[in-house]
Amino acid sequence: MTDNTRICLGAIAGAFGVHGELRLKSFTATPEDIAAYGPLETEDGARSFEITLSGQSAKGGLIARLSGVTTKEQADALRGVRLYTERDRLPALPDEEYYHADLIGLEVYDTGGTLLGRVKAVLNHGAGDILELHGQGLTSTVLLPFTRQAVPTVDLAAGRIVADPPEGLF
């Protein structure tokens, strides 16, 4: 398990209008839930914001107000800023569901016990989650489908994943 105690829940995409509203990209399963976690902090923890949602943008993001942001210039200055919360403020998940942040950094072994690599990122381009693996002996990153068939075991307590990758992937 990673030792990250803070989880990124969203990112500011830029100003929306001239009164301090902004476009917000939510990384929560239900985008509107981002406002339910209480104050969110910048990555360095220097600033904290309460979020009030006011709609959705045409680009699919949320329109929001952040406490203390009242002008277009203030909203523009926050473009690209990621918003974080403490890991322990996230709800517990049902069995066999995982937060991406908990998977990043785990070692991945094949069913015979051979180390394949380490999870560098969890990607999703619309067809399901994919684990991006890197490690010694790999000439480039390997993309492993995060399905029950390809990844039969995730053991967060032991910090490892057992994979049965499709033929020819490694």
C-alpha atoms as a printed R data frame, in Angstrom:
    type eleno elety resid chain resno       x       y       z
1   ATOM     1    CA   MET     A     1   0.000   0.000   0.000
2   ATOM     2    CA   THR     A     2   1.281   3.482  -0.731
3   ATOM     3    CA   ASP     A     3   2.052   5.729   2.199
4   ATOM     4    CA   ASN     A     4   0.196   8.641   0.635
5   ATOM     5    CA   THR     A     5  -2.105  10.071   3.249
6   ATOM     6    CA   ARG     A     6  -3.596  12.603   0.827
7   ATOM     7    CA   ILE     A     7  -5.672  11.807  -2.247
8   ATOM     8    CA   CYS     A     8  -6.256  14.093  -5.241
9   ATOM     9    CA   LEU     A     9 -10.004  14.540  -5.756
10  ATOM    10    CA   GLY     A    10  -9.998  17.114  -8.530
11  ATOM    11    CA   ALA     A    11  -8.255  19.798 -10.548
12  ATOM    12    CA   ILE     A    12  -9.148  23.354 -11.466
13  ATOM    13    CA   ALA     A    13  -9.522  23.779 -15.240
14  ATOM    14    CA   GLY     A    14  -9.783  27.595 -15.252
15  ATOM    15    CA   ALA     A    15 -12.151  30.491 -14.792
16  ATOM    16    CA   PHE     A    16 -15.819  30.375 -15.791
17  ATOM    17    CA   GLY     A    17 -17.305  33.808 -16.289
18  ATOM    18    CA   VAL     A    18 -16.113  36.982 -14.566
19  ATOM    19    CA   HIS     A    19 -17.321  36.577 -10.973
20  ATOM    20    CA   GLY     A    20 -14.837  34.040  -9.633
21  ATOM    21    CA   GLU     A    21 -16.605  30.854 -10.671
22  ATOM    22    CA   LEU     A    22 -14.377  28.209 -12.177
23  ATOM    23    CA   ARG     A    23 -14.399  24.979 -14.116
24  ATOM    24    CA   LEU     A    24 -13.570  22.014 -11.915
25  ATOM    25    CA   LYS     A    25 -12.632  18.516 -13.044
26  ATOM    26    CA   SER     A    26 -13.695  15.945 -10.448
27  ATOM    27    CA   PHE     A    27 -11.890  12.623 -10.037
28  ATOM    28    CA   THR     A    28 -14.560  11.145  -7.747
29  ATOM    29    CA   ALA     A    29 -16.744   8.264  -8.983
30  ATOM    30    CA   THR     A    30 -19.786  10.556  -8.895
31  ATOM    31    CA   PRO     A    31 -18.369  13.945  -9.944
32  ATOM    32    CA   GLU     A    32 -20.699  16.011  -7.746
33  ATOM    33    CA   ASP     A    33 -19.439  14.198  -4.636
34  ATOM    34    CA   ILE     A    34 -16.282  16.323  -4.683
35  ATOM    35    CA   ALA     A    35 -18.145  19.038  -2.771
36  ATOM    36    CA   ALA     A    36 -19.136  16.612   0.011
37  ATOM    37    CA   TYR     A    37 -15.615  16.046   1.396
38  ATOM    38    CA   GLY     A    38 -15.405  19.382   3.193
39  ATOM    39    CA   PRO     A    39 -12.497  21.730   2.587
40  ATOM    40    CA   LEU     A    40  -9.987  20.541  -0.005
41  ATOM    41    CA   GLU     A    41  -6.364  21.656   0.032
42  ATOM    42    CA   THR     A    42  -3.786  22.534  -2.575
43  ATOM    43    CA   GLU     A    43  -0.998  19.970  -3.041
44  ATOM    44    CA   ASP     A    44   1.373  21.893  -0.767
45  ATOM    45    CA   GLY     A    45  -1.364  22.330   1.849
46  ATOM    46    CA   ALA     A    46  -0.912  26.111   1.802
47  ATOM    47    CA   ARG     A    47  -4.512  26.888   0.802
48  ATOM    48    CA   SER     A    48  -7.829  25.298   1.653
49  ATOM    49    CA   PHE     A    49 -11.142  25.788  -0.153
50  ATOM    50    CA   GLU     A    50 -14.778  25.006   0.531
51  ATOM    51    CA   ILE     A    51 -16.472  24.025  -2.741
52  ATOM    52    CA   THR     A    52 -19.967  25.079  -3.759
53  ATOM    53    CA   LEU     A    53 -21.201  23.592  -7.023
54  ATOM    54    CA   SER     A    54 -23.349  25.717  -9.308
55  ATOM    55    CA   GLY     A    55 -23.723  23.604 -12.450
56  ATOM    56    CA   GLN     A    56 -21.969  21.721 -15.242
57  ATOM    57    CA   SER     A    57 -19.940  23.143 -18.107
58  ATOM    58    CA   ALA     A    58 -20.492  22.231 -21.732
59  ATOM    59    CA   LYS     A    59 -17.129  20.406 -21.621
60  ATOM    60    CA   GLY     A    60 -18.425  17.993 -18.968
61  ATOM    61    CA   GLY     A    61 -16.693  19.546 -15.982
62  ATOM    62    CA   LEU     A    62 -18.370  21.133 -13.004
63  ATOM    63    CA   ILE     A    63 -18.929  24.831 -12.436
64  ATOM    64    CA   ALA     A    64 -17.984  25.738  -8.883
65  ATOM    65    CA   ARG     A    65 -17.191  28.485  -6.444
66  ATOM    66    CA   LEU     A    66 -14.277  28.138  -4.068
67  ATOM    67    CA   SER     A    67 -14.230  30.008  -0.783
68  ATOM    68    CA   GLY     A    68 -12.130  33.155  -1.065
69  ATOM    69    CA   VAL     A    69 -12.167  33.238  -4.876
70  ATOM    70    CA   THR     A    70 -14.284  36.171  -6.066
71  ATOM    71    CA   THR     A    71 -12.724  37.389  -9.321
72  ATOM    72    CA   LYS     A    72 -11.937  35.968 -12.752
73  ATOM    73    CA   GLU     A    73  -8.262  36.780 -12.157
74  ATOM    74    CA   GLN     A    74  -8.180  34.765  -8.918
75  ATOM    75    CA   ALA     A    75  -9.906  31.848 -10.665
76  ATOM    76    CA   ASP     A    76  -7.502  32.025 -13.638
77  ATOM    77    CA   ALA     A    77  -4.517  32.011 -11.273
78  ATOM    78    CA   LEU     A    78  -5.702  28.634  -9.919
79  ATOM    79    CA   ARG     A    79  -5.788  26.916 -13.342
80  ATOM    80    CA   GLY     A    80  -4.081  23.513 -13.049
81  ATOM    81    CA   VAL     A    81  -4.174  23.424  -9.241
82  ATOM    82    CA   ARG     A    82  -5.066  19.992  -7.877
83  ATOM    83    CA   LEU     A    83  -7.277  19.640  -4.808
84  ATOM    84    CA   TYR     A    84  -6.588  17.055  -2.089
85  ATOM    85    CA   THR     A    85  -8.181  15.525   0.986
86  ATOM    86    CA   GLU     A    86  -6.875  13.197   3.671
87  ATOM    87    CA   ARG     A    87  -7.099   9.507   2.719
88  ATOM    88    CA   ASP     A    88  -8.988   8.653   5.908
89  ATOM    89    CA   ARG     A    89 -11.870  10.973   4.881
90  ATOM    90    CA   LEU     A    90 -12.739   8.692   1.956
91  ATOM    91    CA   PRO     A    91 -15.474   6.103   2.472
92  ATOM    92    CA   ALA     A    92 -14.595   2.434   2.883
93  ATOM    93    CA   LEU     A    93 -15.054   0.429  -0.305
94  ATOM    94    CA   PRO     A    94 -16.798  -2.899  -0.803
95  ATOM    95    CA   ASP     A    95 -14.699  -6.017  -1.339
96  ATOM    96    CA   GLU     A    96 -12.834  -6.111  -4.648
97  ATOM    97    CA   GLU     A    97 -13.078  -2.356  -5.220
98  ATOM    98    CA   TYR     A    98  -9.955  -0.248  -4.837
99  ATOM    99    CA   TYR     A    99  -8.897   3.369  -4.842
100 ATOM   100    CA   HIS     A   100  -6.416   3.968  -7.648
101 ATOM   101    CA   ALA     A   101  -4.025   5.597  -5.169
102 ATOM   102    CA   ASP     A   102  -3.913   2.338  -3.184
103 ATOM   103    CA   LEU     A   103  -2.826   0.364  -6.261
104 ATOM   104    CA   ILE     A   104  -0.029   2.695  -7.372
105 ATOM   105    CA   GLY     A   105   3.322   1.419  -6.182
106 ATOM   106    CA   LEU     A   106   2.234  -2.188  -5.613
107 ATOM   107    CA   GLU     A   107   4.521  -4.921  -6.921
108 ATOM   108    CA   VAL     A   108   2.979  -7.203  -9.550
109 ATOM   109    CA   TYR     A   109   3.914 -10.903  -9.679
110 ATOM   110    CA   ASP     A   110   2.833 -13.578 -12.108
111 ATOM   111    CA   THR     A   111   1.067 -16.690 -10.822
112 ATOM   112    CA   GLY     A   112   4.449 -18.442 -10.554
113 ATOM   113    CA   GLY     A   113   5.833 -15.779  -8.217
114 ATOM   114    CA   THR     A   114   8.068 -13.952 -10.717
115 ATOM   115    CA   LEU     A   115   8.172 -10.171 -10.264
116 ATOM   116    CA   LEU     A   116   6.727  -8.528 -13.386
117 ATOM   117    CA   GLY     A   117   6.968  -4.893 -12.318
118 ATOM   118    CA   ARG     A   118   5.382  -2.207 -10.195
119 ATOM   119    CA   VAL     A   119   2.147  -0.262 -10.785
120 ATOM   120    CA   LYS     A   120   3.130   3.184 -12.028
121 ATOM   121    CA   ALA     A   121  -0.392   4.458 -12.784
122 ATOM   122    CA   VAL     A   122  -4.003   3.367 -13.193
123 ATOM   123    CA   LEU     A   123  -5.460   4.498 -16.502
124 ATOM   124    CA   ASN     A   124  -8.997   4.499 -17.808
125 ATOM   125    CA   HIS     A   125  -9.740   5.544 -21.368
126 ATOM   126    CA   GLY     A   126 -13.378   4.482 -21.236
127 ATOM   127    CA   ALA     A   127 -13.215   0.700 -21.546
128 ATOM   128    CA   GLY     A   128 -12.175  -0.157 -17.992
129 ATOM   129    CA   ASP     A   129  -9.139   0.308 -15.783
130 ATOM   130    CA   ILE     A   130  -5.644  -0.544 -17.019
131 ATOM   131    CA   LEU     A   131  -2.574  -0.916 -14.807
132 ATOM   132    CA   GLU     A   132   0.544   0.748 -16.201
133 ATOM   133    CA   LEU     A   133   3.523  -1.336 -15.073
134 ATOM   134    CA   HIS     A   134   7.201  -0.495 -15.116
135 ATOM   135    CA   GLY     A   135  10.252  -2.217 -13.739
136 ATOM   136    CA   GLN     A   136  13.630  -3.784 -14.362
137 ATOM   137    CA   GLY     A   137  13.773  -5.932 -17.450
138 ATOM   138    CA   LEU     A   138  10.922  -4.043 -19.133
139 ATOM   139    CA   THR     A   139  12.022  -2.029 -22.157
140 ATOM   140    CA   SER     A   140   8.865   0.087 -21.915
141 ATOM   141    CA   THR     A   141   5.830   0.297 -19.691
142 ATOM   142    CA   VAL     A   142   3.347  -2.567 -19.980
143 ATOM   143    CA   LEU     A   143  -0.415  -2.008 -19.919
144 ATOM   144    CA   LEU     A   144  -2.205  -4.768 -18.021
145 ATOM   145    CA   PRO     A   145  -6.022  -4.917 -18.125
146 ATOM   146    CA   PHE     A   146  -7.374  -4.608 -14.574
147 ATOM   147    CA   THR     A   147  -9.897  -7.408 -14.923
148 ATOM   148    CA   ARG     A   148 -10.605 -10.401 -12.697
149 ATOM   149    CA   GLN     A   149  -9.136 -12.688 -15.394
150 ATOM   150    CA   ALA     A   150  -5.847 -10.775 -15.794
151 ATOM   151    CA   VAL     A   151  -5.558  -9.749 -12.115
152 ATOM   152    CA   PRO     A   152  -7.023 -12.502  -9.934
153 ATOM   153    CA   THR     A   153  -5.515 -11.246  -6.643
154 ATOM   154    CA   VAL     A   154  -4.971  -7.818  -5.088
155 ATOM   155    CA   ASP     A   155  -3.478  -7.995  -1.598
156 ATOM   156    CA   LEU     A   156  -3.239  -4.442  -0.269
157 ATOM   157    CA   ALA     A   157  -2.017  -5.615   3.149
158 ATOM   158    CA   ALA     A   158   0.947  -7.434   1.575
159 ATOM   159    CA   GLY     A   159   1.497  -4.681  -0.993
160 ATOM   160    CA   ARG     A   160   1.262  -7.016  -3.975
161 ATOM   161    CA   ILE     A   161  -0.830  -7.997  -6.950
162 ATOM   162    CA   VAL     A   162  -0.873 -11.433  -8.569
163 ATOM   163    CA   ALA     A   163  -1.457 -11.256 -12.319
164 ATOM   164    CA   ASP     A   164  -2.215 -13.814 -14.994
165 ATOM   165    CA   PRO     A   165  -1.423 -11.602 -17.997
166 ATOM   166    CA   PRO     A   166  -2.738 -12.325 -21.474
167 ATOM   167    CA   GLU     A   167  -0.383 -14.428 -23.635
168 ATOM   168    CA   GLY     A   168   2.425 -12.386 -25.191
169 ATOM   169    CA   LEU     A   169   2.046  -9.310 -22.978
170 ATOM   170    CA   PHE     A   170   5.441  -9.811 -21.304
